[in-house]
Amino acid sequence: MSCSALRSVCRLGLQLAERSPCVSSRIYLSRSSKLWQELRYSKDHEWVKLLEDKSQALVGVSDHAQEQLGDVVYVSLPEVDAEIESGEEIGSLESVKAVSDLYSPVSGTILEVNSELESSPQLINSSPLDKGWIAKMKLSDPSELESLMTEKEYDTFLKEE
């Protein structure tokens, strides 16, 4: 994880349980941290963060996904007000290595997109869990979150992948 991404996580007020200098450079958050408990992950490497009102969520790409892509140079964002089904394509990321489609991990309506990504697509790399969010959605079925992976389950999924 880049230094600026690490600073973003620290700015969220999270305590780091351990920081591993391993090849993936992932950081492991304390299971008691708020972010650990709030994020849910899809098998397509997107995350969902339920917002305070419990009817809206932010959607983004995982740290693992951005590491695999390399430097992101372009982001295709979904249309505001679009009705989206879980698993539906909502955009794409173009990096120096490849183009990767983005899939919505939940169903709902796109309320807002992170327009900052149009001029600063590198936010996907530098701050994937904070400033690099893709879209804000009004959830049509909040119970879909239960079918997504917790951080611990996602880490296990990555090891088996």
C-alpha positions in Angstrom: 0.0 0.0 0.0 1.3 3.4 -0.8 2.3 5.9 1.9 -0.6 8.2 1.0 -3.1 5.3 1.1 -1.7 4.4 4.5 -2.1 8.0 5.6 -5.7 7.9 4.4 -6.4 4.9 6.5 -4.7 6.5 9.5 -6.8 9.7 9.0 -9.9 7.6 9.4 -8.7 7.2 13.0 -8.1 3.5 12.7 -5.6 1.6 14.7 -3.3 -0.7 12.9 -3.0 -4.1 14.4 0.1 -4.9 12.4 1.8 -3.7 9.3 3.5 -6.4 7.2 6.4 -5.7 4.9 5.3 -8.7 2.8 5.2 -8.6 -1.0 1.5 -7.6 -1.2 2.2 -4.7 1.2 -1.4 -5.0 2.5 -2.1 -3.6 5.9 -4.1 -5.6 8.4 -6.6 -3.7 10.5 -7.7 -4.6 14.0 -10.9 -6.6 13.9 -12.4 -4.1 16.3 -11.8 -1.2 13.9 -14.8 0.5 12.5 -13.7 0.1 8.9 -13.1 -3.6 9.3 -16.7 -4.1 10.4 -18.3 -1.8 7.8 -16.7 -3.0 4.6 -18.1 -5.9 2.6 -16.3 -7.4 -0.4 -17.5 -9.1 -3.6 -15.6 -11.9 -5.5 -15.1 -9.3 -8.2 -12.9 -7.3 -5.7 -15.3 -4.4 -5.2 -16.2 -3.2 -1.7 -19.3 -1.7 -0.2 -19.5 0.6 2.8 -22.9 1.1 4.4 -23.5 4.7 5.3 -25.0 6.0 8.5 -28.6 6.1 7.3 -28.4 2.3 6.4 -30.1 2.9 3.1 -27.1 4.2 1.2 -23.7 2.9 0.5 -20.4 3.8 -1.2 -18.9 1.4 -3.7 -15.2 1.1 -4.6 -12.5 -1.3 -5.6 -10.4 -3.2 -3.1 -6.8 -2.5 -2.3 -5.9 -5.9 -3.8 -7.7 -5.0 -7.1 -5.8 -1.7 -7.5 -2.5 -3.4 -6.7 -3.2 -6.0 -9.5 -4.1 -3.3 -12.0 -1.1 -1.1 -11.4 -1.3 2.7 -12.1 -4.9 3.6 -13.0 -5.0 6.2 -15.7 -8.7 6.4 -16.6 -12.0 5.7 -14.8 -15.3 5.2 -16.6 -18.1 6.1 -14.1 -21.7 5.0 -14.0 -24.6 7.3 -14.9 -26.3 9.1 -12.0 -29.9 7.9 -11.5 -29.1 4.6 -13.2 -31.0 1.6 -11.8 -28.4 -1.1 -11.2 -28.7 -4.8 -10.3 -26.2 -6.7 -8.2 -23.5 -8.0 -10.5 -24.2 -5.5 -13.3 -21.3 -3.7 -15.0 -21.2 -0.1 -13.8 -18.0 1.2 -15.4 -14.3 0.3 -15.9 -10.8 1.1 -14.8 -8.0 1.5 -17.3 -4.5 1.1 -16.1 -1.0 0.9 -17.6 -1.5 -2.9 -17.5 -5.1 -3.6 -18.5 -8.7 -2.5 -18.6 -10.9 -4.0 -16.0 -14.7 -3.8 -15.7 -16.4 -2.7 -12.5 -19.4 -4.7 -11.2 -21.9 -3.5 -8.6 -21.9 -5.7 -5.6 -25.4 -4.5 -4.7 -28.6 -3.4 -6.3 -29.9 0.1 -6.2 -29.8 3.6 -7.8 -26.7 5.6 -8.5 -27.1 8.8 -6.4 -23.7 10.3 -7.0 -20.4 9.4 -8.7 -16.9 10.4 -7.5 -16.3 13.0 -10.3 -12.9 13.7 -8.8 -11.7 10.5 -10.4 -12.2 12.0 -13.9 -9.3 14.3 -13.3 -7.5 12.2 -10.7 -7.9 8.5 -11.5 -4.8 7.8 -9.5 -7.0 8.2 -6.3 -8.0 4.5 -7.0 -4.3 3.6 -6.3 -3.5 6.1 -3.5 -6.7 5.9 -1.5 -8.8 2.9 -2.6 -10.8 2.8 0.7 -11.3 6.5 1.1 -11.0 9.1 -1.6 -11.0 6.5 -4.4 -14.7 5.5 -4.0 -16.6 5.0 -7.3 -20.3 5.6 -6.6 -22.8 6.4 -3.9 -25.9 4.2 -4.2 -29.4 4.1 -2.7 -29.8 0.4 -1.9 -32.9 -1.4 -3.1 -32.2 -4.4 -0.9 -29.8 -3.8 2.0 -30.0 -7.5 2.9 -27.7 -8.2 -0.1 -24.9 -7.0 2.1 -25.2 -10.2 4.0 -24.1 -12.2 1.0 -20.8 -10.2 0.7 -17.6 -11.1 2.4 -16.2 -9.5 5.6 -12.5 -8.4 5.5 -11.5 -11.7 7.1 -13.5 -13.7 4.6 -12.1 -11.6 1.8 -8.5 -12.2 3.0 -9.2 -16.0 3.0 -10.7 -15.7 -0.5 -7.6 -14.0 -1.7 -5.3 -16.7 -0.3 -7.4 -19.4 -2.1 -7.6 -17.5 -5.4 
